[in-house]
Amino acid sequence: MAAAGGTRRGALLALLALLSLLALLALRAGQGGEGRAGSPRLPPGLLEELRQRQRDLRRLAAAAEGGQAEGAGLGCGDLRGATGGGVLGSGFTKVVQRAALPGGGGAVALKSVHGAGREVRQCEQRYGAPAGCRRLAAYKLLKEVALLQRLRHPGIVQLRGHCLDSGGDPGAGVTAVLELGAPLEMIQLLQTPWEERFKICLGLVKLLFYLAHSPLGSIVLLDFQPRQFVMVDGNLKVTDMDDASTEELSCKEDNDCTLDFPAKSFPLKCSSAGKCEGINEKKNLFNAYRYFFTYLLPHSAPPALQPFLSDILNATGDLRYGINETVTAFEKVLHLYKSGLYLQKRPLLLKEYIALKGFRTVEAEDYKCWPSYSHLGCLLSIHSPEEAAAICNSQSQCQSFILTQQRTWTGRPLASFQSSPTDLIPDANAVVYIKRSASSGKRL
């Protein structure tokens, strides 16, 4: 209990530090424009944009009060002596750089305001106030820090800390320290085994479930695209939260609640509270369908699972499923896959193989199959040796297969299929299965 209380106090102190900086920015904006004696006041339009973003942050602070959140973590002092590793990416508002922390602290991603980004440049064109425009962009990064302090989920990139440098230009002196991830490459994902692509979609569904029921209320990702995600240790994580919103669309009647996409529109209900019912949840879910499920779910899936996957695609594509029903449908597919219940009844073929326990073959490049876990050969996920025997019989090149202790994320073993038995070497954790026809006349 004491530790939990300390965590909450640390989080609130960190949030108060954010709000103190906001107050400083607002004061300087109102009194001296760019924060220097004699400088012109900021244009009214820019001042109003700054105040609007400050109000958004204060709403987040009010929503977070009283709940558990992550403490401050790494600070400015921890970044001194960090060595750069180049730019990982840049966008409309921010730039992300790789850095190695001193003292063996590991590699992190440092996110800061992108001074040459489109948001700052377009703001400068409108208002002619460079420092004020960088300050405006910094509010979005501060909002992201505040959200990441409050939202903790395996599908959200981990905030390891932040630095607020109020010296010089306070509006641009904001740095978020995040766990390091790799940019999401959809083309590479399409070439991975179906089980790995299903894992990506399942992780995304669990994230959307959390966002629909988050401590801050239902959250929508307004800029929902693959580029907003990264891969961390094989897991999909959203890394950009500055365009997330906890506000649901206000309405007076049902006609105010049409959810529009480029190719489809969905009529929703206006609740008695004057909000469009479930609009945030449904927007997230349809974006997951059109950017992820459509490409990653159906291709090369086990034939017996394809009807279940088609149901998921149709129901999410028409928004007949909410996030609760979608999670249930994914969990059903996962259960069928892990249990082997999806396997169709077929003749028992393992009896056609000789099993040599305690051996494996010498690793060598062999025939390839798709989609394989290895680029050097045919390495596939199986439920049992019987399923491996059926796969081997279906491939004209296959004469043997090997099972070791390698497992996928579902706990299923990996089988290596080979065109001919090669030299055997002892391995207490392996079993070699060789077709009886292939072993005839060979000395084993």
Backbone torsions as a table, in degrees:
resi	resn	phi	psi	omega
1	MET	NA	-41.1	179.2
2	ALA	-63.6	-41.0	179.8
3	ALA	-64.5	-41.1	179.3
4	ALA	-63.8	-41.4	178.5
5	GLY	-63.3	-39.0	177.8
6	GLY	-63.9	-38.4	178.9
7	THR	-63.7	-44.3	179.8
8	ARG	-64.0	-42.5	179.6
9	ARG	-63.2	-40.5	178.9
10	GLY	-62.5	-40.0	179.6
11	ALA	-66.1	-42.8	-179.4
12	LEU	-66.8	-38.0	176.4
13	LEU	-62.4	-41.9	178.4
14	ALA	-63.0	-40.6	179.7
15	LEU	-67.0	-39.1	177.1
16	LEU	-63.1	-36.3	176.8
17	ALA	-62.2	-41.1	176.8
18	LEU	-60.2	-47.1	-177.0
19	LEU	-67.8	-32.1	176.0
20	SER	-63.1	-41.3	178.0
21	LEU	-65.3	-39.0	178.9
22	LEU	-60.5	-44.0	179.6
23	ALA	-62.1	-40.0	179.2
24	LEU	-62.8	-43.5	-179.6
25	LEU	-63.8	-44.4	-179.1
26	ALA	-62.8	-41.3	179.9
27	LEU	-61.8	-45.9	-179.0
28	ARG	-66.9	-36.8	179.0
29	ALA	-63.1	-41.5	-176.6
30	GLY	-75.5	-32.5	-172.7
31	GLN	-92.6	-41.9	-172.9
32	GLY	-133.1	17.0	177.6
33	GLY	65.2	-94.8	-176.7
34	GLU	-85.2	4.8	174.5
35	GLY	85.9	12.8	179.6
36	ARG	-124.6	144.9	-179.5
37	ALA	-58.9	133.7	176.9
38	GLY	85.4	-7.2	-178.7
39	SER	-80.8	153.1	-177.5
40	PRO	-69.6	154.1	175.6
41	ARG	-67.3	154.2	178.0
42	LEU	-68.4	148.9	177.9
43	PRO	-59.1	145.9	-177.3
44	PRO	-56.0	-38.9	-179.4
45	GLY	-62.9	-42.9	178.8
46	LEU	-67.9	-39.2	177.1
47	LEU	-59.8	-41.1	-179.8
48	GLU	-66.7	-39.1	177.1
49	GLU	-63.7	-40.7	178.0
50	LEU	-63.2	-42.1	-178.6
51	ARG	-67.9	-35.8	178.5
52	GLN	-63.6	-44.4	179.4
53	ARG	-68.2	-32.3	175.9
54	GLN	-66.7	-38.5	177.5
55	ARG	-63.7	-39.4	177.4
56	ASP	-59.1	-42.4	-179.6
57	LEU	-67.6	-39.1	179.4
58	ARG	-66.4	-34.1	175.4
59	ARG	-63.8	-40.6	177.5
60	LEU	-63.1	-42.0	179.9
61	ALA	-62.3	-41.6	-179.8
62	ALA	-67.0	-38.9	-180.0
63	ALA	-68.5	-32.0	-177.1
64	ALA	-80.7	-20.1	-174.9
65	GLU	-61.5	131.9	177.5
66	GLY	92.5	-6.5	180.0
67	GLY	-108.5	167.7	177.9
68	GLN	-77.3	144.5	178.5
69	ALA	-152.8	169.3	-179.5
70	GLU	-78.4	144.0	178.2
71	GLY	-70.1	-174.8	-173.0
72	ALA	-65.8	-35.7	179.3
73	GLY	71.5	-145.5	-179.5
74	LEU	-66.9	146.4	180.0
75	GLY	-127.1	-168.2	-176.7
76	CYS	-58.4	-40.2	-178.9
77	GLY	-62.1	-33.1	-179.7
78	ASP	-70.8	-19.1	-178.6
79	LEU	-89.9	-13.0	178.7
80	ARG	-67.9	128.4	-177.6
81	GLY	90.2	-1.7	176.8
82	ALA	-67.8	140.9	-179.9
83	THR	-103.1	136.7	-176.8
84	GLY	-76.7	154.5	178.3
85	GLY	-131.5	18.5	176.9
86	GLY	96.7	166.0	-179.2
87	VAL	-79.1	129.1	177.1
88	LEU	-88.9	-28.7	-179.5
89	GLY	173.7	162.9	177.8
90	SER	-146.0	154.5	-177.8
91	GLY	-139.5	-156.2	-176.1
92	PHE	-60.2	-38.7	-172.8
93	THR	-119.0	-33.9	-166.8
94	LYS	-127.0	161.1	173.3
95	VAL	-124.5	142.8	-177.4
96	VAL	-119.9	128.8	179.9
97	GLN	-122.8	147.7	174.0
98	ARG	-84.8	142.7	177.9
99	ALA	-147.8	147.9	175.0
100	ALA	-104.8	122.7	-178.8
101	LEU	-73.7	147.3	179.5
102	PRO	-69.4	158.7	176.1
103	GLY	69.5	28.8	178.4
104	GLY	72.3	26.5	-179.1
105	GLY	-75.1	-5.4	177.6
106	GLY	88.8	177.4	-178.9
107	ALA	-92.1	142.1	179.7
108	VAL	-137.3	170.4	172.1
109	ALA	-107.9	128.4	179.2
110	LEU	-106.2	119.8	-177.7
111	LYS	-108.7	128.6	-178.8
112	SER	-142.8	174.1	180.0
113	VAL	-66.2	134.9	178.3
114	HIS	-91.5	97.2	-176.1
115	GLY	-60.4	-26.9	179.6
116	ALA	-100.4	10.4	-179.2
117	GLY	-74.5	167.4	-175.4
118	ARG	-64.8	-36.5	-178.1
119	GLU	-62.6	-46.9	-179.3
120	VAL	-66.6	-43.0	-177.7
121	ARG	-64.8	-43.5	179.7
122	GLN	-66.7	-36.0	176.6
123	CYS	-64.0	-43.3	179.3
124	GLU	-62.5	-37.5	177.8
125	GLN	-65.5	-34.7	-179.7
126	ARG	-76.4	-43.4	-168.2
127	TYR	-115.1	-17.6	-179.2
128	GLY	62.8	34.4	-177.8
129	ALA	-131.2	84.3	-172.5
130	PRO	-56.0	-49.1	-177.0
131	ALA	-67.5	-39.4	177.7
132	GLY	-63.8	-35.1	179.4
133	CYS	-71.7	-37.0	175.4
134	ARG	-65.7	-35.7	177.3
135	ARG	-63.9	-40.6	179.1
136	LEU	-61.5	-43.2	178.5
137	ALA	-65.8	-34.7	-179.1
138	ALA	-64.4	-29.7	177.7
139	TYR	-60.1	-37.3	179.9
140	LYS	-65.4	-38.4	178.2
141	LEU	-69.7	-38.3	176.0
142	LEU	-62.6	-38.7	177.1
143	LYS	-62.4	-41.9	179.8
144	GLU	-63.3	-42.1	177.6
145	VAL	-60.4	-45.5	-178.9
146	ALA	-62.3	-39.8	178.6
147	LEU	-66.8	-44.6	-177.3
148	LEU	-68.8	-25.8	174.5
149	GLN	-66.7	-29.6	-174.1
150	ARG	-97.1	-31.7	-173.9
151	LEU	-99.4	118.9	-178.4
152	ARG	-125.2	112.8	-179.3
153	HIS	-157.1	147.3	179.5
154	PRO	-59.3	-19.9	179.8
155	GLY	-93.5	6.1	177.8
156	ILE	-117.5	131.2	-178.5
157	VAL	-57.0	140.7	-174.4
158	GLN	-81.6	128.7	172.8
159	LEU	-82.6	118.2	179.8
160	ARG	-94.4	-10.1	178.0
161	GLY	156.6	-176.5	177.5
162	HIS	-157.6	159.6	179.6
163	CYS	-126.1	126.5	176.0
164	LEU	-113.1	104.1	-177.9
165	ASP	-100.2	103.9	-176.4
166	SER	-85.1	0.4	178.1
167	GLY	-81.4	151.1	178.4
168	GLY	70.8	-115.8	179.5
169	ASP	-100.1	99.1	-174.4
170	PRO	-65.3	-28.3	-177.8
171	GLY	-65.6	-29.3	-177.6
172	ALA	-100.0	-6.4	-174.6
173	GLY	-87.8	50.8	179.2
174	VAL	-121.6	127.9	177.1
175	THR	-132.8	126.9	174.6
176	ALA	-98.6	134.3	179.2
177	VAL	-104.6	115.8	-174.4
178	LEU	-121.1	157.2	172.0
179	GLU	-63.0	149.2	-173.9
180	LEU	-84.3	129.3	176.3
181	GLY	-129.3	168.6	177.8
182	ALA	-103.3	140.2	178.9
183	PRO	-56.0	143.9	179.7
184	LEU	-74.5	124.8	178.9
185	GLU	-114.0	102.1	-175.6
186	MET	-64.1	-36.5	-179.9
187	ILE	-62.8	-41.3	176.9
188	GLN	-66.0	-39.6	178.9
189	LEU	-61.5	-36.7	-179.9
190	LEU	-65.2	-19.9	-179.0
191	GLN	-95.3	-0.1	-179.3
192	THR	-89.1	161.0	177.7
193	PRO	-57.8	152.3	-177.2
194	TRP	-57.3	-38.6	-178.1
195	GLU	-58.9	-36.9	179.1
196	GLU	-72.7	-36.9	178.0
197	ARG	-69.8	-35.6	175.5
198	PHE	-63.8	-38.4	177.5
199	LYS	-59.5	-41.6	178.6
200	ILE	-61.1	-46.8	-178.2
201	CYS	-67.7	-39.7	178.1
202	LEU	-63.2	-43.4	177.3
203	GLY	-61.7	-38.0	178.9
204	LEU	-66.3	-41.6	179.3
205	VAL	-62.6	-41.8	178.5
206	LYS	-65.0	-35.7	175.7
207	LEU	-63.9	-45.2	-179.0
208	LEU	-65.7	-33.3	174.7
209	PHE	-62.6	-43.9	179.1
210	TYR	-63.5	-43.3	-179.3
211	LEU	-64.9	-33.5	179.2
212	ALA	-70.0	-24.1	-176.8
213	HIS	-125.1	31.8	-173.2
214	SER	-70.4	164.2	176.6
215	PRO	-61.2	-19.1	-179.5
216	LEU	-98.8	6.6	-175.6
217	GLY	98.6	-171.5	-179.7
218	SER	-72.7	125.6	-175.3
219	ILE	-112.9	133.6	175.9
220	VAL	-110.9	139.2	174.0
221	LEU	-92.1	101.8	-173.4
222	LEU	-68.6	-30.6	177.3
223	ASP	-110.6	73.2	-173.6
224	PHE	-93.6	99.7	178.0
225	GLN	-147.4	158.3	-179.1
226	PRO	-54.3	-30.0	-178.1
227	ARG	-69.0	-12.5	178.0
228	GLN	-85.7	3.6	-177.1
229	PHE	-119.7	155.2	174.4
230	VAL	-132.1	166.5	174.6
231	MET	-107.7	128.9	177.4
232	VAL	-127.0	111.9	-179.8
233	ASP	52.7	42.5	177.1
234	GLY	80.8	4.4	-178.5
235	ASN	-113.7	140.7	179.3
236	LEU	-80.1	133.5	178.7
237	LYS	-139.6	137.2	173.6
238	VAL	-77.4	135.3	-174.9
239	THR	-117.5	-14.8	178.4
240	ASP	-112.6	115.7	-178.4
241	MET	-118.5	3.9	-174.8
242	ASP	-69.9	-21.7	177.6
243	ASP	-99.2	11.1	175.7
244	ALA	-74.4	149.4	-179.8
245	SER	-136.0	139.1	176.0
246	THR	-97.5	0.1	-178.3
247	GLU	-91.8	132.6	172.6
248	GLU	-98.6	146.7	-173.3
249	LEU	-58.4	130.5	176.5
250	SER	-78.9	152.7	-176.6
251	CYS	-153.4	161.7	172.4
252	LYS	-113.9	-27.2	179.7
253	GLU	-150.2	169.8	-176.6
254	ASP	-59.2	-32.5	-178.6
255	ASN	-64.0	-17.7	177.5
256	ASP	-80.7	-3.8	-169.4
257	CYS	-116.9	39.0	175.7
258	THR	-84.4	126.9	179.1
259	LEU	-96.5	111.0	-172.7
260	ASP	-103.4	133.9	170.8
261	PHE	-126.6	165.8	-176.7
262	PRO	-52.9	-37.5	-175.9
263	ALA	-114.0	-5.3	-176.2
264	LYS	-146.5	154.0	172.9
265	SER	-133.1	146.2	-178.2
266	PHE	-130.0	122.7	175.8
267	PRO	-79.2	131.2	178.6
268	LEU	-118.5	171.3	-177.7
269	LYS	-95.6	146.3	172.5
270	CYS	-94.1	121.6	-176.0
271	SER	-77.1	169.4	177.9
272	SER	-65.7	-20.8	177.9
273	ALA	-83.9	0.0	178.8
274	GLY	80.1	28.2	177.4
275	LYS	-124.7	146.2	177.0
276	CYS	-72.3	114.8	-171.6
277	GLU	-63.1	121.6	172.7
278	GLY	67.3	18.0	-174.1
279	ILE	-66.7	-36.5	178.9
280	ASN	-66.1	-47.4	179.4
281	GLU	-59.8	-44.6	-176.2
282	LYS	-70.8	-35.2	177.9
283	LYS	-65.5	-44.8	176.1
284	ASN	-58.9	-44.3	-174.1
285	LEU	-67.6	-42.7	179.6
286	PHE	-67.3	-36.3	176.3
287	ASN	-64.7	-37.5	175.7
288	ALA	-62.9	-40.0	177.5
289	TYR	-61.6	-49.0	-171.5
290	ARG	-80.3	-24.5	-179.5
291	TYR	-98.6	-24.2	-174.3
292	PHE	-123.6	-58.9	-172.3
293	PHE	-58.0	-44.9	-176.4
294	THR	-56.1	-38.3	-175.3
295	TYR	-91.3	-34.7	-168.9
296	LEU	-98.1	-25.5	-171.3
297	LEU	-79.2	-49.6	-166.0
298	PRO	-82.1	-31.2	-167.2
299	HIS	-70.6	128.6	178.5
300	SER	60.7	21.5	174.5
301	ALA	-70.8	152.4	175.1
302	PRO	-52.9	132.1	-174.7
303	PRO	-52.2	-39.5	-177.2
304	ALA	-69.0	-19.5	179.2
305	LEU	-91.3	-13.9	-173.7
306	GLN	-61.2	-37.3	176.0
307	PRO	-61.2	-37.1	178.3
308	PHE	-67.5	-38.5	179.6
309	LEU	-70.0	-36.6	176.7
310	SER	-63.2	-39.2	177.3
311	ASP	-61.0	-42.3	178.6
312	ILE	-62.9	-45.6	-179.0
313	LEU	-62.8	-45.0	-178.6
314	ASN	-66.8	-41.8	-176.0
315	ALA	-71.7	-37.5	177.9
316	THR	-78.0	-34.4	177.8
317	GLY	-66.5	-26.2	176.5
318	ASP	-102.1	1.0	-176.9
319	LEU	55.6	34.4	171.1
320	ARG	-77.6	-26.5	175.0
321	TYR	-96.0	139.2	164.1
322	GLY	-89.5	-175.2	-176.9
323	ILE	-68.9	-33.2	179.4
324	ASN	-62.5	-46.9	179.3
325	GLU	-66.0	-34.4	-179.6
326	THR	-67.7	-42.5	176.6
327	VAL	-59.5	-44.1	179.4
328	THR	-60.5	-42.3	-179.8
329	ALA	-65.4	-41.0	178.3
330	PHE	-65.9	-42.1	179.8
331	GLU	-63.6	-33.9	176.8
332	LYS	-64.5	-45.4	177.8
333	VAL	-61.4	-42.5	179.6
334	LEU	-61.5	-42.9	179.6
335	HIS	-62.9	-45.2	179.3
336	LEU	-60.8	-39.9	-176.8
337	TYR	-71.3	-46.5	-177.9
338	LYS	-69.1	-34.2	-176.3
339	SER	-82.0	-16.7	-176.3
340	GLY	82.3	5.3	-179.0
341	LEU	-67.2	-16.8	179.2
342	TYR	-75.5	-16.4	-174.9
343	LEU	-67.9	130.3	177.8
344	GLN	-78.7	148.1	179.0
345	LYS	-65.7	132.9	-179.1
346	ARG	-148.6	165.2	178.7
347	PRO	-58.3	145.4	177.7
348	LEU	-75.4	119.8	-173.2
349	LEU	-110.0	-12.3	-174.9
350	LEU	-64.6	-24.2	-180.0
351	LYS	-65.6	-15.8	178.5
352	GLU	-82.5	2.9	-175.8
353	TYR	-119.6	148.6	171.8
354	ILE	-96.6	127.6	-179.8
355	ALA	-99.2	125.7	177.6
356	LEU	-114.2	98.3	-178.6
357	LYS	-78.4	144.9	177.8
358	GLY	84.0	15.9	178.8
359	PHE	-137.6	157.8	166.8
360	ARG	-144.4	168.6	-179.6
361	THR	-93.3	160.7	177.3
362	VAL	-66.0	132.8	-179.3
363	GLU	-66.5	129.0	179.5
364	ALA	-156.6	154.9	178.2
365	GLU	-66.8	135.3	-176.5
366	ASP	-137.3	-166.7	-179.1
367	TYR	-66.2	153.3	-174.9
368	LYS	-108.8	150.8	174.3
369	CYS	-135.9	168.1	-178.2
370	TRP	-130.9	137.5	-4.3
371	PRO	-92.5	126.8	-175.5
372	SER	-103.2	150.7	174.2
373	TYR	-76.4	-9.1	179.9
374	SER	-131.2	138.6	177.7
375	HIS	-80.3	-9.7	-177.1
376	LEU	-92.1	-13.6	-176.3
377	GLY	-164.8	-150.1	-178.1
378	CYS	-116.6	98.3	-177.6
379	LEU	-120.8	112.6	-172.0
380	LEU	-126.4	154.0	174.5
381	SER	-82.0	135.6	-179.1
382	ILE	-133.7	161.5	174.9
383	HIS	-89.6	-33.8	-174.9
384	SER	-158.4	164.2	174.4
385	PRO	-56.9	-32.0	179.2
386	GLU	-63.5	-41.9	176.9
387	GLU	-66.0	-37.6	177.6
388	ALA	-62.1	-39.1	178.4
389	ALA	-63.4	-40.4	178.6
390	ALA	-64.8	-39.8	178.3
391	ILE	-64.6	-45.4	-179.3
392	CYS	-60.7	-41.6	179.6
393	ASN	-65.9	-26.1	-179.0
394	SER	-82.9	-9.8	-178.6
395	GLN	-109.9	119.8	-174.0
396	SER	-61.7	-29.4	-177.6
397	GLN	-78.9	-20.9	-168.5
398	CYS	-76.3	129.8	175.4
399	GLN	-123.4	-14.4	-179.8
400	SER	-160.2	163.7	173.3
401	PHE	-147.6	157.6	-175.6
402	ILE	-125.9	135.8	172.8
403	LEU	-113.4	131.1	175.3
404	THR	-122.0	-163.2	179.8
405	GLN	-86.6	2.5	178.7
406	GLN	-63.1	135.4	-180.0
407	ARG	-132.0	151.3	173.2
408	THR	-87.5	-178.4	-178.5
409	TRP	-64.9	-21.6	178.2
410	THR	-87.2	-4.6	-176.9
411	GLY	90.7	1.0	179.2
412	ARG	-77.3	143.7	178.5
413	PRO	-75.0	157.4	174.0
414	LEU	-100.9	136.7	177.8
415	ALA	-116.7	133.9	176.9
416	SER	-101.0	119.6	-177.3
417	PHE	-99.3	136.1	-173.8
418	GLN	-132.4	155.1	-176.2
419	SER	-80.1	-25.6	178.5
420	SER	-158.5	146.5	177.4
421	PRO	-63.7	129.0	176.4
422	THR	-105.8	-169.0	-178.0
423	ASP	-58.2	134.2	-179.8
424	LEU	-92.6	141.3	175.7
425	ILE	-129.9	149.3	-177.7
426	PRO	-64.5	138.7	174.9
427	ASP	-158.7	106.6	-174.1
428	ALA	-62.2	-20.8	-175.6
429	ASN	-102.0	14.7	-175.3
430	ALA	-126.5	158.9	174.2
431	VAL	-137.1	132.0	176.1
432	VAL	-104.2	130.8	176.3
433	TYR	-112.9	120.9	-176.8
434	ILE	-120.7	132.7	177.4
435	LYS	-58.0	135.6	-179.7
436	ARG	-59.8	-36.5	179.5
437	SER	-66.2	-33.2	179.9
438	ALA	-75.5	-26.5	-176.8
439	SER	-87.3	-10.2	-178.4
440	SER	-60.7	128.0	178.1
441	GLY	78.5	-1.5	177.9
442	LYS	-100.1	147.8	178.4
443	ARG	-91.5	114.3	-177.6
444	LEU	-100.4	NA	NA
